[in-house]
Amino acid sequence: MRKNGGRTTKDGIRIYQQADYAGMHVAGKLAARILDDIAAHVFVGQTTGEIDRVITQMVDDAGAKSATIGYKGYQHASCISVNHVVCHGIPGDKKLKDGDILNIDVTVIVDGWFGDTSRMFVAGKLPRKAERLIQVTHDALMKGIEAVKPGNTFGDIGHAIQVYAESQRMSVVRDFCGHGLGEVFHAPPNVLHYGRPGTGATLEEGMFFTIEPMINLGRPETKILADDWTAVTRDKSLTAQFEHSVAVTADGVEIFTLSPAGRFHPTYG
């Protein structure tokens, strides 16, 4: 039995109690605030390693912990994925160039609760094709979130994302997915960003999970580089990702990782 009560579905998905939402809001708000504040540190000539150093300091200053430092040997407080890097980009000496787009993914632990979110940033001037990709990816996430309510299924979420992205002549990465979270970093279910309506587990009030679609301008296939972390598009096409941590409520959805400053979108729209 969990320390805060609750139960687990036949699919292995934890059902959290109403009191648990408060802890998730605190963790989610901190993760989102860190991404708000890191925007000022994204500019041409900046290194991804310095961005991560600042994020590490922000987490420490907040009295929180990074969920990624030490996770399966990973040694950074963020994943920073630039241009054709789909996810799990490792911060380092790479300097950002004008027009580079990057996803910054942060997960913090506050009083045992995990807040997980990522969003897109741009160094310098945003190229037109990248701007469209970012907009479609953002909107695909929001369409997935709109499908979250009791009685719907996880397939409904994936279907909403896939139909929209493909209608814009873009592709959905299938090799990575969202996940359950709460008092753990990764837990059931796997939240696919494609699928058929009415399939998968049924959504119930008290489920906590991430939705984090990765959308490519080219084909959906990815490959993992020799570092065993960095995932890139096989055709080197541009890719983008947005991620929110959400909960199923009695009549819909609650987002834990809303941007306090309204900066979830890189143009702050």
C-alpha positions as CSV (number, residue, x, y, z in Angstrom):
1,M,0.0,0.0,0.0
2,R,1.3,3.4,-0.9
3,K,2.0,5.8,2.0
4,N,-0.7,8.2,0.7
5,G,-3.2,5.5,0.0
6,G,-4.8,5.1,-3.5
7,R,-4.9,2.0,-5.6
8,T,-3.5,0.5,-8.8
9,T,-5.6,-0.5,-11.8
10,K,-5.4,-3.9,-13.5
11,D,-3.0,-2.2,-16.1
12,G,-0.6,-1.3,-13.3
13,I,-1.5,2.4,-13.3
14,R,-1.6,4.2,-9.9
15,I,-4.7,6.1,-9.0
16,Y,-3.7,9.0,-6.8
17,Q,-5.9,10.7,-4.2
18,Q,-7.1,14.3,-4.3
19,A,-4.6,15.3,-1.7
20,D,-1.8,14.2,-3.9
21,Y,-2.5,16.9,-6.6
22,A,-1.1,19.6,-4.4
23,G,2.4,18.1,-4.2
24,M,2.4,17.6,-8.0
25,H,1.4,21.2,-8.5
26,V,4.4,22.4,-6.4
27,A,6.8,20.1,-8.3
28,G,5.4,21.0,-11.7
29,K,5.4,24.7,-11.0
30,L,9.1,24.6,-10.0
31,A,10.0,22.7,-13.2
32,A,8.1,25.2,-15.3
33,R,9.6,28.2,-13.5
34,I,13.1,26.9,-14.2
35,L,12.3,26.7,-17.9
36,D,10.8,30.2,-17.7
37,D,14.0,31.5,-16.2
38,I,16.4,29.6,-18.4
39,A,15.1,31.4,-21.5
40,A,17.4,34.4,-20.8
41,H,20.4,32.0,-21.0
42,V,19.6,30.7,-24.5
43,F,21.4,32.8,-27.1
44,V,23.8,32.5,-30.0
45,G,27.3,31.4,-28.7
46,Q,26.0,29.9,-25.5
47,T,26.9,26.3,-24.8
48,T,24.4,23.7,-23.8
49,G,26.7,22.8,-20.9
50,E,26.4,26.3,-19.5
51,I,22.7,26.2,-19.8
52,D,22.7,22.9,-17.8
53,R,25.0,24.4,-15.2
54,V,22.5,27.2,-14.6
55,I,19.6,24.8,-14.4
56,T,21.5,22.7,-11.9
57,Q,22.1,25.8,-9.8
58,M,18.4,26.8,-10.0
59,V,17.4,23.3,-8.8
60,D,19.8,23.6,-5.9
61,D,18.7,27.1,-5.0
62,A,15.1,25.9,-4.8
63,G,16.0,23.2,-2.3
64,A,14.8,20.6,-4.8
65,K,16.6,17.6,-6.4
66,S,17.2,16.8,-10.0
67,A,15.6,13.5,-11.0
68,T,18.0,13.0,-13.9
69,I,21.4,13.4,-12.1
70,G,22.4,9.8,-11.4
71,Y,19.5,8.3,-13.3
72,K,20.9,5.2,-15.1
73,G,24.3,7.0,-14.9
74,Y,23.2,10.3,-16.4
75,Q,25.1,13.2,-14.9
76,H,23.1,16.3,-15.9
77,A,20.0,18.2,-14.6
78,S,18.6,18.6,-18.1
79,C,18.4,17.0,-21.5
80,I,19.1,19.6,-24.2
81,S,18.3,18.4,-27.7
82,V,19.3,20.7,-30.6
83,N,17.8,20.7,-34.2
84,H,17.7,17.0,-35.4
85,V,18.2,15.6,-31.9
86,V,14.9,14.1,-30.9
87,C,15.5,13.7,-27.2
88,H,18.0,12.9,-24.5
89,G,20.6,15.3,-25.8
90,I,23.6,15.5,-23.4
91,P,24.7,19.1,-22.5
92,G,28.3,19.8,-23.4
93,D,30.6,22.2,-25.2
94,K,28.4,22.7,-28.2
95,K,27.8,26.4,-29.0
96,L,24.4,27.4,-30.2
97,K,24.3,29.0,-33.7
98,D,21.8,31.5,-35.1
99,G,18.6,29.7,-35.9
100,D,19.2,26.7,-33.8
101,I,16.1,25.3,-32.1
102,L,16.4,23.2,-28.9
103,N,14.3,21.3,-26.5
104,I,15.1,21.6,-22.8
105,D,13.7,18.9,-20.6
106,V,13.8,19.2,-16.8
107,T,12.5,16.9,-14.0
108,V,12.7,18.0,-10.4
109,I,11.8,16.2,-7.2
110,V,10.1,18.3,-4.5
111,D,9.0,16.5,-1.2
112,G,9.0,13.2,-3.1
113,W,6.9,14.4,-6.0
114,F,8.2,14.6,-9.6
115,G,7.6,17.5,-11.9
116,D,8.5,16.8,-15.5
117,T,8.3,19.2,-18.4
118,S,10.0,20.3,-21.6
119,R,9.6,23.0,-24.2
120,M,11.2,24.5,-27.2
121,F,13.6,27.4,-27.3
122,V,15.4,29.2,-30.2
123,A,18.9,30.9,-30.4
124,G,18.8,34.0,-32.6
125,K,16.2,34.3,-35.3
126,L,13.7,31.5,-35.7
127,P,13.7,30.1,-39.2
128,R,10.3,29.8,-40.9
129,K,10.2,26.1,-41.3
130,A,11.3,25.6,-37.7
131,E,8.6,28.0,-36.5
132,R,5.9,26.0,-38.3
133,L,7.3,22.7,-36.8
134,I,7.3,24.2,-33.3
135,Q,3.8,25.5,-33.7
136,V,2.4,22.1,-35.0
137,T,4.2,20.3,-32.2
138,H,2.8,22.6,-29.5
139,D,-0.7,22.3,-31.0
140,A,-0.4,18.5,-31.2
141,L,0.4,18.4,-27.5
142,M,-2.6,20.5,-26.7
143,K,-4.9,18.4,-28.8
144,G,-3.7,15.4,-26.9
145,I,-4.4,17.1,-23.6
146,E,-7.9,18.0,-24.8
147,A,-8.6,14.2,-25.2
148,V,-7.9,13.6,-21.5
149,K,-11.0,13.0,-19.5
150,P,-12.5,10.1,-17.6
151,G,-13.9,7.4,-19.9
152,N,-11.6,8.2,-22.8
153,T,-8.6,6.0,-23.5
154,F,-4.9,6.5,-24.0
155,G,-5.5,5.6,-27.6
156,D,-7.7,8.6,-27.9
157,I,-4.8,10.8,-26.8
158,G,-2.4,9.3,-29.3
159,H,-4.9,9.4,-32.1
160,A,-5.6,13.1,-31.6
161,I,-1.9,13.9,-31.7
162,Q,-1.2,11.7,-34.7
163,V,-4.1,12.9,-36.8
164,Y,-3.2,16.5,-36.3
165,A,0.5,16.1,-37.0
166,E,0.0,14.0,-40.1
167,S,-2.6,16.5,-41.4
168,Q,0.2,19.0,-41.3
169,R,2.5,16.6,-43.3
170,M,4.7,15.9,-40.4
171,S,5.4,12.6,-38.6
172,V,5.1,11.4,-35.1
173,V,8.1,9.7,-33.4
174,R,7.1,6.2,-32.3
175,D,10.3,5.1,-30.5
176,F,9.6,7.3,-27.4
177,C,6.5,8.0,-25.4
178,G,5.0,9.7,-22.3
179,H,4.8,7.9,-19.0
180,G,3.1,7.7,-15.6
181,L,4.7,9.7,-12.8
182,G,3.9,11.0,-9.3
183,E,6.0,9.6,-6.5
184,V,8.2,7.9,-9.1
185,F,9.9,9.2,-12.2
186,H,8.7,6.6,-14.7
187,A,5.7,4.2,-14.2
188,P,2.9,2.7,-16.2
189,P,1.3,3.6,-18.5
190,N,3.3,4.2,-21.6
191,V,1.6,7.2,-23.3
192,L,1.9,6.7,-27.0
193,H,1.6,9.7,-29.3
194,Y,-0.1,7.8,-32.0
195,G,-2.9,5.2,-32.0
196,R,-6.5,4.2,-32.6
197,P,-9.4,5.7,-30.7
198,G,-10.9,3.5,-28.1
199,T,-7.8,1.4,-27.5
200,G,-5.6,1.2,-24.5
201,A,-6.4,1.6,-20.9
202,T,-9.4,3.7,-19.9
203,L,-8.6,7.1,-18.2
204,E,-9.7,7.4,-14.6
205,E,-9.7,10.3,-12.2
206,G,-6.4,10.3,-10.2
207,M,-4.1,9.1,-13.0
208,F,-0.9,11.2,-13.4
209,F,1.2,11.1,-16.5
210,T,3.2,13.0,-19.1
211,I,2.2,13.8,-22.7
212,E,5.3,14.7,-24.7
213,P,5.0,14.3,-28.5
214,M,8.1,14.5,-30.7
215,I,7.2,15.6,-34.2
216,N,9.6,15.5,-37.2
217,L,9.6,17.5,-40.4
218,G,10.7,14.3,-42.2
219,R,10.3,10.7,-41.5
220,P,9.5,9.3,-38.0
221,E,12.5,6.9,-37.6
222,T,15.2,7.6,-35.0
223,K,18.5,6.1,-34.0
224,I,20.6,6.2,-30.8
225,L,24.1,7.5,-31.0
226,A,27.2,5.8,-29.5
227,D,26.8,7.6,-26.2
228,D,23.7,5.4,-25.6
229,W,21.5,8.4,-24.8
230,T,21.2,10.8,-27.7
231,A,18.4,10.0,-30.1
232,V,18.4,11.7,-33.5
233,T,16.2,11.6,-36.6
234,R,17.6,9.0,-39.1
235,D,17.1,11.4,-42.0
236,K,18.6,14.4,-40.1
237,S,15.3,16.3,-40.4
238,L,14.4,18.9,-37.8
239,T,12.4,17.7,-34.8
240,A,10.5,19.4,-31.9
241,Q,8.9,18.4,-28.6
242,F,6.8,19.8,-25.9
243,E,5.9,18.1,-22.6
244,H,3.4,18.6,-19.8
245,S,2.7,16.6,-16.7
246,V,-1.1,16.2,-16.3
247,A,-3.7,14.6,-14.2
248,V,-7.1,13.2,-15.0
249,T,-9.8,15.1,-13.0
250,A,-13.4,14.3,-12.3
251,D,-14.5,16.1,-15.5
252,G,-11.4,16.6,-17.6
253,V,-7.7,17.4,-17.2
254,E,-5.4,19.4,-15.0
255,I,-1.9,20.5,-16.1
256,F,0.7,20.6,-13.4
257,T,3.5,22.2,-15.5
258,L,1.9,25.4,-16.8
259,S,4.4,28.2,-17.3
260,P,4.0,30.8,-14.5
261,A,5.2,33.5,-16.9
262,G,3.2,32.4,-19.9
263,R,6.4,31.3,-21.7
264,F,5.6,27.7,-22.7
265,H,5.8,28.6,-26.4
266,P,9.2,30.1,-27.5
267,T,7.4,33.1,-29.0
268,Y,5.5,33.4,-25.7
269,G,2.3,33.1,-27.7
